[in-house]
Amino acid sequence: MDSWAKLSREAERYKKEYPVGSRIVLLSMGDDPRPIPDNTRGTVKVVDDIGQIHCDFDNGRHLAIVPGEDSFRLLTEKELDEEFGVEVTSYVKSVDSLIGDATSRSKENNGSKVSEVELEKE
């Protein structure tokens, strides 16, 4: 496998592991002339085609993390809950449930011109 194919495959894996909006913590930065301080949190903005994870950090900096050179991880559910002051995972599960219910009702009313979801919007 050539190097471009390998990078492309890794980039696709990182896009799944670190979707846009994911919260990460940078544990340490490799050999960077202006490193971001250790333990700085950030939000994933995009994973590019060579697998660099571009982030907006909470200290105002914007930089790409390079897997294999920089050490980082996703925030845990507990850290996310503390950060947002609510149980994020419970909220996400309830939103997923509502979306699932709306999808089911829409499918049940397939023959009608207006679904319950559309009625709720009005």
N, CA, C and O atoms as a GROMACS GRO file, in nm:
protein
  488
    1MET      N    1   0.085  -0.118   0.000
    1MET     CA    2   0.000   0.000   0.000
    1MET      C    3   0.089   0.124   0.000
    1MET      O    4   0.184   0.133   0.078
    2ASP      N    5   0.059   0.219  -0.088
    2ASP     CA    6   0.141   0.340  -0.093
    2ASP      C    7   0.109   0.432   0.026
    2ASP      O    8   0.007   0.414   0.093
    3SER      N    9   0.195   0.528   0.049
    3SER     CA   10   0.182   0.614   0.167
    3SER      C   11   0.056   0.699   0.163
    3SER      O   12  -0.004   0.724   0.267
    4TRP      N   13   0.014   0.744   0.044
    4TRP     CA   14  -0.108   0.827   0.035
    4TRP      C   15  -0.231   0.744   0.073
    4TRP      O   16  -0.320   0.792   0.143
    5ALA      N   17  -0.237   0.620   0.027
    5ALA     CA   18  -0.350   0.534   0.060
    5ALA      C   19  -0.355   0.507   0.210
    5ALA      O   20  -0.463   0.505   0.270
    6LYS      N   21  -0.238   0.488   0.270
    6LYS     CA   22  -0.232   0.465   0.415
    6LYS      C   23  -0.280   0.588   0.491
    6LYS      O   24  -0.361   0.576   0.583
    7LEU      N   25  -0.232   0.707   0.454
    7LEU     CA   26  -0.276   0.832   0.518
    7LEU      C   27  -0.426   0.852   0.502
    7LEU      O   28  -0.494   0.891   0.596
    8SER      N   29  -0.476   0.824   0.382
    8SER     CA   30  -0.618   0.841   0.355
    8SER      C   31  -0.703   0.748   0.442
    8SER      O   32  -0.806   0.788   0.496
    9ARG      N   33  -0.658   0.624   0.455
    9ARG     CA   34  -0.731   0.527   0.538
    9ARG      C   35  -0.729   0.569   0.686
    9ARG      O   36  -0.830   0.560   0.755
   10GLU      N   37  -0.614   0.615   0.733
   10GLU     CA   38  -0.604   0.663   0.870
   10GLU      C   39  -0.692   0.786   0.892
   10GLU      O   40  -0.756   0.798   0.996
   11ALA      N   41  -0.695   0.876   0.795
   11ALA     CA   42  -0.778   0.996   0.806
   11ALA      C   43  -0.925   0.960   0.819
   11ALA      O   44  -0.997   1.019   0.899
   12GLU      N   45  -0.970   0.862   0.742
   12GLU     CA   46  -1.109   0.819   0.751
   12GLU      C   47  -1.139   0.762   0.889
   12GLU      O   48  -1.247   0.785   0.944
   13ARG      N   49  -1.044   0.688   0.946
   13ARG     CA   50  -1.062   0.633   1.081
   13ARG      C   51  -1.071   0.747   1.184
   13ARG      O   52  -1.155   0.743   1.273
   14TYR      N   53  -0.983   0.848   1.170
   14TYR     CA   54  -0.986   0.960   1.264
   14TYR      C   55  -1.115   1.041   1.251
   14TYR      O   56  -1.167   1.091   1.351
   15LYS      N   57  -1.167   1.053   1.131
   15LYS     CA   58  -1.293   1.126   1.111
   15LYS      C   59  -1.407   1.059   1.186
   15LYS      O   60  -1.497   1.127   1.236
   16LYS      N   61  -1.403   0.926   1.195
   16LYS     CA   62  -1.506   0.853   1.269
   16LYS      C   63  -1.482   0.862   1.420
   16LYS      O   64  -1.577   0.876   1.497
   17GLU      N   65  -1.357   0.854   1.460
   17GLU     CA   66  -1.323   0.858   1.602
   17GLU      C   67  -1.339   0.997   1.663
   17GLU      O   68  -1.374   1.010   1.780
   18TYR      N   69  -1.312   1.101   1.584
   18TYR     CA   70  -1.314   1.239   1.633
   18TYR      C   71  -1.403   1.324   1.543
   18TYR      O   72  -1.353   1.409   1.469
   19PRO      N   73  -1.535   1.303   1.548
   19PRO     CA   74  -1.623   1.381   1.461
   19PRO      C   75  -1.623   1.529   1.499
   19PRO      O   76  -1.587   1.566   1.611
   20VAL      N   77  -1.663   1.612   1.405
   20VAL     CA   78  -1.671   1.756   1.428
   20VAL      C   79  -1.753   1.781   1.555
   20VAL      O   80  -1.860   1.722   1.575
   21GLY      N   81  -1.702   1.869   1.640
   21GLY     CA   82  -1.770   1.903   1.764
   21GLY      C   83  -1.724   1.822   1.884
   21GLY      O   84  -1.758   1.856   1.998
   22SER      N   85  -1.645   1.716   1.861
   22SER     CA   86  -1.593   1.637   1.972
   22SER      C   87  -1.505   1.723   2.060
   22SER      O   88  -1.434   1.811   2.012
   23ARG      N   89  -1.510   1.696   2.190
   23ARG     CA   90  -1.424   1.767   2.284
   23ARG      C   91  -1.305   1.679   2.318
   23ARG      O   92  -1.321   1.561   2.349
   24ILE      N   93  -1.187   1.737   2.312
   24ILE     CA   94  -1.064   1.665   2.341
   24ILE      C   95  -0.984   1.740   2.446
   24ILE      O   96  -1.010   1.857   2.475
   25VAL      N   97  -0.885   1.671   2.502
   25VAL     CA   98  -0.786   1.736   2.588
   25VAL      C   99  -0.650   1.700   2.531
   25VAL      O  100  -0.620   1.583   2.506
   26LEU      N  101  -0.568   1.801   2.510
   26LEU     CA  102  -0.432   1.783   2.460
   26LEU      C  103  -0.342   1.754   2.580
   26LEU      O  104  -0.320   1.841   2.664
   27LEU      N  105  -0.291   1.632   2.587
   27LEU     CA  106  -0.208   1.593   2.701
   27LEU      C  107  -0.067   1.650   2.688
   27LEU      O  108  -0.009   1.698   2.785
   28SER      N  109  -0.013   1.643   2.567
   28SER     CA  110   0.117   1.705   2.540
   28SER      C  111   0.133   1.719   2.390
   28SER      O  112   0.079   1.642   2.312
   29MET      N  113   0.209   1.820   2.353
   29MET     CA  114   0.231   1.847   2.211
   29MET      C  115   0.373   1.807   2.176
   29MET      O  116   0.467   1.830   2.252
   30GLY      N  117   0.387   1.749   2.059
   30GLY     CA  118   0.519   1.706   2.012
   30GLY      C  119   0.611   1.824   1.988
   30GLY      O  120   0.607   1.923   2.061
   31ASP      N  121   0.691   1.814   1.887
   31ASP     CA  122   0.793   1.913   1.856
   31ASP      C  123   0.731   2.029   1.778
   31ASP      O  124   0.738   2.033   1.655
   32ASP      N  125   0.672   2.124   1.850
   32ASP     CA  126   0.608   2.240   1.788
   32ASP      C  127   0.677   2.366   1.840
   32ASP      O  128   0.702   2.377   1.960
   33PRO      N  129   0.709   2.461   1.752
   33PRO     CA  130   0.779   2.582   1.798
   33PRO      C  131   0.695   2.668   1.893
   33PRO      O  132   0.750   2.740   1.977
   34ARG      N  133   0.563   2.661   1.881
   34ARG     CA  134   0.473   2.734   1.970
   34ARG      C  135   0.368   2.638   2.023
   34ARG      O  136   0.251   2.646   1.983
   35PRO      N  137   0.406   2.546   2.112
   35PRO     CA  138   0.312   2.443   2.156
   35PRO      C  139   0.198   2.499   2.238
   35PRO      O  140   0.210   2.601   2.306
   36ILE      N  141   0.088   2.430   2.231
   36ILE     CA  142  -0.026   2.461   2.316
   36ILE      C  143   0.003   2.395   2.451
   36ILE      O  144   0.052   2.282   2.455
   37PRO      N  145  -0.025   2.463   2.561
   37PRO     CA  146   0.006   2.406   2.693
   37PRO      C  147  -0.062   2.271   2.716
   37PRO      O  148  -0.172   2.245   2.667
   38ASP      N  149   0.007   2.185   2.791
   38ASP     CA  150  -0.047   2.055   2.827
   38ASP      C  151  -0.182   2.072   2.898
   38ASP      O  152  -0.205   2.171   2.968
   39ASN      N  153  -0.269   1.974   2.879
   39ASN     CA  154  -0.401   1.967   2.943
   39ASN      C  155  -0.497   2.077   2.899
   39ASN      O  156  -0.592   2.109   2.971
   40THR      N  157  -0.474   2.136   2.782
   40THR     CA  158  -0.566   2.235   2.727
   40THR      C  159  -0.677   2.160   2.653
   40THR      O  160  -0.651   2.066   2.578
   41ARG      N  161  -0.800   2.204   2.675
   41ARG     CA  162  -0.914   2.141   2.608
   41ARG      C  163  -0.946   2.214   2.479
   41ARG      O  164  -0.916   2.332   2.463
   42GLY      N  165  -1.007   2.141   2.386
   42GLY     CA  166  -1.043   2.201   2.259
   42GLY      C  167  -1.159   2.128   2.193
   42GLY      O  168  -1.205   2.023   2.240
   43THR      N  169  -1.205   2.185   2.083
   43THR     CA  170  -1.317   2.130   2.006
   43THR      C  171  -1.269   2.097   1.866
   43THR      O  172  -1.207   2.181   1.800
   44VAL      N  173  -1.298   1.976   1.820
   44VAL     CA  174  -1.259   1.934   1.686
   44VAL      C  175  -1.339   2.012   1.583
   44VAL      O  176  -1.462   2.018   1.590
   45LYS      N  177  -1.269   2.073   1.487
   45LYS     CA  178  -1.333   2.147   1.379
   45LYS      C  179  -1.338   2.066   1.250
   45LYS      O  180  -1.438   2.068   1.178
   46VAL      N  181  -1.230   1.994   1.222
   46VAL     CA  182  -1.225   1.913   1.100
   46VAL      C  183  -1.105   1.818   1.110
   46VAL      O  184  -1.004   1.849   1.173
   47VAL      N  185  -1.119   1.704   1.045
   47VAL     CA  186  -1.005   1.614   1.025
   47VAL      C  187  -0.974   1.622   0.877
   47VAL      O  188  -1.059   1.592   0.794
   48ASP      N  189  -0.852   1.661   0.843
   48ASP     CA  190  -0.818   1.678   0.702
   48ASP      C  191  -0.783   1.544   0.635
   48ASP      O  192  -0.785   1.439   0.700
   49ASP      N  193  -0.752   1.549   0.508
   49ASP     CA  194  -0.730   1.428   0.428
   49ASP      C  195  -0.603   1.352   0.461
   49ASP      O  196  -0.584   1.240   0.416
   50ILE      N  197  -0.514   1.413   0.541
   50ILE     CA  198  -0.394   1.339   0.584
   50ILE      C  199  -0.400   1.304   0.732
   50ILE      O  200  -0.301   1.260   0.790
   51GLY      N  201  -0.518   1.324   0.794
   51GLY     CA  202  -0.539   1.280   0.930
   51GLY      C  203  -0.503   1.376   1.040
   51GLY      O  204  -0.503   1.339   1.158
   52GLN      N  205  -0.472   1.501   1.006
   52GLN     CA  206  -0.449   1.601   1.109
   52GLN      C  207  -0.584   1.645   1.164
   52GLN      O  208  -0.679   1.667   1.089
   53ILE      N  209  -0.592   1.657   1.297
   53ILE     CA  210  -0.718   1.692   1.363
   53ILE      C  211  -0.712   1.839   1.402
   53ILE      O  212  -0.645   1.876   1.498
   54HIS      N  213  -0.782   1.922   1.326
   54HIS     CA  214  -0.781   2.067   1.349
   54HIS      C  215  -0.878   2.102   1.460
   54HIS      O  216  -0.994   2.061   1.459
   55CYS      N  217  -0.829   2.179   1.558
   55CYS     CA  218  -0.909   2.211   1.676
   55CYS      C  219  -0.907   2.360   1.708
   55CYS      O  220  -0.810   2.431   1.678
   56ASP      N  221  -1.016   2.404   1.769
   56ASP     CA  222  -1.020   2.536   1.833
   56ASP      C  223  -1.003   2.509   1.982
   56ASP      O  224  -1.088   2.444   2.044
   57PHE      N  225  -0.894   2.559   2.038
   57PHE     CA  226  -0.867   2.533   2.179
   57PHE      C  227  -0.930   2.641   2.266
   57PHE      O  228  -0.952   2.754   2.223
   58ASP      N  229  -0.959   2.602   2.389
   58ASP     CA  230  -1.027   2.692   2.482
   58ASP      C  231  -0.945   2.816   2.518
   58ASP      O  232  -1.000   2.914   2.569
   59ASN      N  233  -0.815   2.813   2.491
   59ASN     CA  234  -0.731   2.930   2.520
   59ASN      C  235  -0.726   3.027   2.401
   59ASN      O  236  -0.649   3.123   2.402
   60GLY      N  237  -0.808   3.000   2.297
   60GLY     CA  238  -0.814   3.090   2.182
   60GLY      C  239  -0.725   3.049   2.065
   60GLY      O  240  -0.735   3.108   1.958
   61ARG      N  241  -0.639   2.951   2.084
   61ARG     CA  242  -0.551   2.907   1.977
   61ARG      C  243  -0.623   2.810   1.884
   61ARG      O  244  -0.717   2.742   1.924
   62HIS      N  245  -0.577   2.805   1.761
   62HIS     CA  246  -0.630   2.714   1.658
   62HIS      C  247  -0.510   2.641   1.600
   62HIS      O  248  -0.417   2.703   1.548
   63LEU      N  249  -0.512   2.509   1.609
   63LEU     CA  250  -0.397   2.433   1.563
   63LEU      C  251  -0.440   2.290   1.532
   63LEU      O  252  -0.540   2.241   1.584
   64ALA      N  253  -0.364   2.225   1.446
   64ALA     CA  254  -0.390   2.084   1.413
   64ALA      C  255  -0.310   1.994   1.505
   64ALA      O  256  -0.192   2.018   1.532
   65ILE      N  257  -0.376   1.891   1.554
   65ILE     CA  258  -0.310   1.787   1.632
   65ILE      C  259  -0.265   1.680   1.533
   65ILE      O  260  -0.338   1.644   1.441
   66VAL      N  261  -0.145   1.629   1.553
   66VAL     CA  262  -0.092   1.526   1.465
   66VAL      C  263  -0.087   1.394   1.542
   66VAL      O  264  -0.001   1.378   1.629
   67PRO      N  265  -0.178   1.301   1.512
   67PRO     CA  266  -0.174   1.172   1.581
   67PRO      C  267  -0.038   1.106   1.561
   67PRO      O  268   0.018   1.107   1.452
   68GLY      N  269   0.014   1.048   1.668
   68GLY     CA  270   0.146   0.986   1.662
   68GLY      C  271   0.256   1.079   1.709
   68GLY      O  272   0.360   1.033   1.756
   69GLU      N  273   0.234   1.210   1.697
   69GLU     CA  274   0.330   1.308   1.747
   69GLU      C  275   0.278   1.375   1.874
   69GLU      O  276   0.353   1.396   1.969
   70ASP      N  277   0.150   1.408   1.874
   70ASP     CA  278   0.088   1.475   1.987
   70ASP      C  279   0.008   1.373   2.066
   70ASP      O  280  -0.045   1.277   2.011
   71SER      N  281   0.000   1.396   2.196
   71SER     CA  282  -0.075   1.307   2.284
   71SER      C  283  -0.205   1.377   2.324
   71SER      O  284  -0.203   1.489   2.374
   72PHE      N  285  -0.318   1.309   2.301
   72PHE     CA  286  -0.448   1.369   2.329
   72PHE      C  287  -0.550   1.257   2.347
   72PHE      O  288  -0.522   1.141   2.318
   73ARG      N  289  -0.669   1.294   2.397
   73ARG     CA  290  -0.778   1.198   2.410
   73ARG      C  291  -0.911   1.272   2.411
   73ARG      O  292  -0.916   1.393   2.432
   74LEU      N  293  -1.017   1.197   2.387
   74LEU     CA  294  -1.150   1.254   2.399
   74LEU      C  295  -1.182   1.277   2.546
   74LEU      O  296  -1.133   1.204   2.633
   75LEU      N  297  -1.263   1.377   2.574
   75LEU     CA  298  -1.309   1.396   2.712
   75LEU      C  299  -1.401   1.281   2.748
   75LEU      O  300  -1.474   1.230   2.663
   76THR      N  301  -1.399   1.240   2.874
   76THR     CA  302  -1.488   1.134   2.921
   76THR      C  303  -1.629   1.189   2.938
   76THR      O  304  -1.649   1.311   2.939
   77GLU      N  305  -1.727   1.100   2.952
   77GLU     CA  306  -1.864   1.144   2.977
   77GLU      C  307  -1.872   1.228   3.103
   77GLU      O  308  -1.942   1.329   3.107
   78LYS      N  309  -1.799   1.187   3.207
   78LYS     CA  310  -1.798   1.262   3.333
   78LYS      C  311  -1.742   1.403   3.312
   78LYS      O  312  -1.798   1.500   3.363
   79GLU      N  313  -1.632   1.414   3.238
   79GLU     CA  314  -1.573   1.546   3.211
   79GLU      C  315  -1.668   1.634   3.131
   79GLU      O  316  -1.678   1.754   3.156
   80LEU      N  317  -1.738   1.574   3.034
   80LEU     CA  318  -1.836   1.651   2.956
   80LEU      C  319  -1.950   1.698   3.044
   80LEU      O  320  -1.993   1.813   3.033
   81ASP      N  321  -1.999   1.610   3.132
   81ASP     CA  322  -2.107   1.647   3.223
   81ASP      C  323  -2.064   1.764   3.312
   81ASP      O  324  -2.141   1.858   3.333
   82GLU      N  325  -1.941   1.757   3.365
   82GLU     CA  326  -1.889   1.864   3.451
   82GLU      C  327  -1.873   1.994   3.373
   82GLU      O  328  -1.902   2.103   3.423
   83GLU      N  329  -1.826   1.982   3.249
   83GLU     CA  330  -1.800   2.100   3.167
   83GLU      C  331  -1.929   2.174   3.134
   83GLU      O  332  -1.933   2.297   3.135
   84PHE      N  333  -2.034   2.100   3.104
   84PHE     CA  334  -2.159   2.162   3.062
   84PHE      C  335  -2.258   2.179   3.176
   84PHE      O  336  -2.363   2.242   3.157
   85GLY      N  337  -2.228   2.126   3.292
   85GLY     CA  338  -2.314   2.144   3.407
   85GLY      C  339  -2.443   2.062   3.400
   85GLY      O  340  -2.535   2.087   3.478
   86VAL      N  341  -2.452   1.969   3.310
   86VAL     CA  342  -2.568   1.880   3.298
   86VAL      C  343  -2.518   1.743   3.260
   86VAL      O  344  -2.402   1.725   3.222
   87GLU      N  345  -2.606   1.646   3.270
   87GLU     CA  346  -2.570   1.513   3.224
   87GLU      C  347  -2.587   1.508   3.073
   87GLU      O  348  -2.696   1.480   3.023
   88VAL      N  349  -2.481   1.535   3.003
   88VAL     CA  350  -2.484   1.541   2.857
   88VAL      C  351  -2.530   1.409   2.799
   88VAL      O  352  -2.610   1.407   2.706
   89THR      N  353  -2.480   1.299   2.852
   89THR     CA  354  -2.516   1.169   2.796
   89THR      C  355  -2.664   1.141   2.810
   89THR      O  356  -2.725   1.085   2.719
   90SER      N  357  -2.725   1.179   2.922
   90SER     CA  358  -2.869   1.160   2.939
   90SER      C  359  -2.945   1.247   2.842
   90SER      O  360  -3.044   1.204   2.783
   91TYR      N  361  -2.899   1.370   2.824
   91TYR     CA  362  -2.964   1.462   2.730
   91TYR      C  363  -2.957   1.407   2.588
   91TYR      O  364  -3.057   1.408   2.516
   92VAL      N  365  -2.840   1.360   2.547
   92VAL     CA  366  -2.823   1.307   2.412
   92VAL      C  367  -2.914   1.186   2.392
   92VAL      O  368  -2.976   1.172   2.287
   93LYS      N  369  -2.921   1.098   2.492
   93LYS     CA  370  -3.007   0.980   2.480
   93LYS      C  371  -3.154   1.022   2.468
   93LYS      O  372  -3.228   0.960   2.391
   94SER      N  373  -3.197   1.125   2.542
   94SER     CA  374  -3.337   1.167   2.532
   94SER      C  375  -3.364   1.232   2.397
   94SER      O  376  -3.473   1.212   2.341
   95VAL      N  377  -3.270   1.307   2.343
   95VAL     CA  378  -3.287   1.367   2.210
   95VAL      C  379  -3.293   1.256   2.104
   95VAL      O  380  -3.377   1.262   2.014
   96ASP      N  381  -3.205   1.157   2.114
   96ASP     CA  382  -3.208   1.044   2.021
   96ASP      C  383  -3.342   0.973   2.027
   96ASP      O  384  -3.396   0.932   1.924
   97SER      N  385  -3.397   0.959   2.147
   97SER     CA  386  -3.525   0.893   2.163
   97SER      C  387  -3.636   0.974   2.096
   97SER      O  388  -3.722   0.918   2.029
   98LEU      N  389  -3.632   1.106   2.113
   98LEU     CA  390  -3.733   1.192   2.050
   98LEU      C  391  -3.724   1.185   1.898
   98LEU      O  392  -3.826   1.180   1.830
   99ILE      N  393  -3.603   1.184   1.846
   99ILE     CA  394  -3.585   1.175   1.701
   99ILE      C  395  -3.638   1.043   1.650
   99ILE      O  396  -3.705   1.037   1.547
  100GLY      N  397  -3.609   0.935   1.724
  100GLY     CA  398  -3.659   0.803   1.686
  100GLY      C  399  -3.811   0.799   1.686
  100GLY      O  400  -3.871   0.742   1.595
  101ASP      N  401  -3.875   0.859   1.789
  101ASP     CA  402  -4.022   0.863   1.797
  101ASP      C  403  -4.080   0.942   1.681
  101ASP      O  404  -4.178   0.900   1.620
  102ALA      N  405  -4.020   1.056   1.650
  102ALA     CA  406  -4.069   1.139   1.540
  102ALA      C  407  -4.058   1.067   1.407
  102ALA      O  408  -4.147   1.075   1.322
  103THR      N  409  -3.947   0.996   1.389
  103THR     CA  410  -3.928   0.920   1.265
  103THR      C  411  -4.033   0.811   1.253
  103THR      O  412  -4.088   0.789   1.145
  104SER      N  413  -4.061   0.742   1.364
  104SER     CA  414  -4.162   0.635   1.362
  104SER      C  415  -4.300   0.691   1.328
  104SER      O  416  -4.371   0.634   1.246
  105ARG      N  417  -4.338   0.802   1.393
  105ARG     CA  418  -4.470   0.862   1.367
  105ARG      C  419  -4.481   0.907   1.223
  105ARG      O  420  -4.587   0.894   1.160
  106SER      N  421  -4.373   0.961   1.170
  106SER     CA  422  -4.375   1.008   1.031
  106SER      C  423  -4.395   0.890   0.936
  106SER      O  424  -4.469   0.902   0.839
  107LYS      N  425  -4.329   0.777   0.963
  107LYS     CA  426  -4.344   0.659   0.879
  107LYS      C  427  -4.485   0.602   0.888
  107LYS      O  428  -4.540   0.556   0.788
  108GLU      N  429  -4.545   0.606   1.010
  108GLU     CA  430  -4.680   0.555   1.028
  108GLU      C  431  -4.781   0.637   0.949
  108GLU      O  432  -4.881   0.584   0.901
  109ASN      N  433  -4.755   0.767   0.935
  109ASN     CA  434  -4.846   0.856   0.864
  109ASN      C  435  -4.804   0.877   0.720
  109ASN      O  436  -4.836   0.979   0.660
  110ASN      N  437  -4.734   0.783   0.667
  110ASN     CA  438  -4.678   0.793   0.533
  110ASN      C  439  -4.782   0.832   0.429
  110ASN      O  440  -4.752   0.909   0.338
  111GLY      N  441  -4.905   0.779   0.441
  111GLY     CA  442  -5.008   0.808   0.341
  111GLY      C  443  -5.069   0.946   0.354
  111GLY      O  444  -5.129   0.996   0.258
  112SER      N  445  -5.054   1.011   0.471
  112SER     CA  446  -5.117   1.142   0.488
  112SER      C  447  -5.026   1.252   0.435
  112SER      O  448  -4.905   1.234   0.420
  113LYS      N  449  -5.086   1.366   0.409
  113LYS     CA  450  -5.009   1.478   0.355
  113LYS      C  451  -4.928   1.549   0.462
  113LYS      O  452  -4.823   1.607   0.431
  114VAL      N  453  -4.973   1.546   0.588
  114VAL     CA  454  -4.906   1.617   0.696
  114VAL      C  455  -4.879   1.518   0.809
  114VAL      O  456  -4.970   1.454   0.859
  115SER      N  457  -4.754   1.508   0.847
  115SER     CA  458  -4.719   1.418   0.957
  115SER      C  459  -4.729   1.492   1.089
  115SER      O  460  -4.738   1.614   1.091
  116GLU      N  461  -4.728   1.417   1.202
  116GLU     CA  462  -4.734   1.478   1.333
  116GLU      C  463  -4.615   1.568   1.357
  116GLU      O  464  -4.627   1.670   1.425
  117VAL      N  465  -4.499   1.531   1.302
  117VAL     CA  466  -4.378   1.614   1.320
  117VAL      C  467  -4.403   1.751   1.261
  117VAL      O  468  -4.366   1.852   1.321
  118GLU      N  469  -4.464   1.757   1.144
  118GLU     CA  470  -4.491   1.887   1.082
  118GLU      C  471  -4.594   1.965   1.162
  118GLU      O  472  -4.584   2.087   1.174
  119LEU      N  473  -4.694   1.896   1.218
  119LEU     CA  474  -4.795   1.963   1.299
  119LEU      C  475  -4.734   2.023   1.424
  119LEU      O  476  -4.773   2.132   1.466
  120GLU      N  477  -4.638   1.952   1.485
  120GLU     CA  478  -4.574   2.002   1.606
  120GLU      C  479  -4.494   2.128   1.578
  120GLU      O  480  -4.478   2.211   1.668
  121LYS      N  481  -4.442   2.144   1.459
  121LYS     CA  482  -4.362   2.261   1.424
  121LYS      C  483  -4.449   2.387   1.415
  121LYS      O  484  -4.401   2.497   1.441
  122GLU      N  485  -4.577   2.370   1.380
  122GLU     CA  486  -4.664   2.486   1.357
  122GLU      C  487  -4.709   2.553   1.482
  122GLU      O  488  -4.783   2.652   1.476
   0.00000   0.00000   0.00000
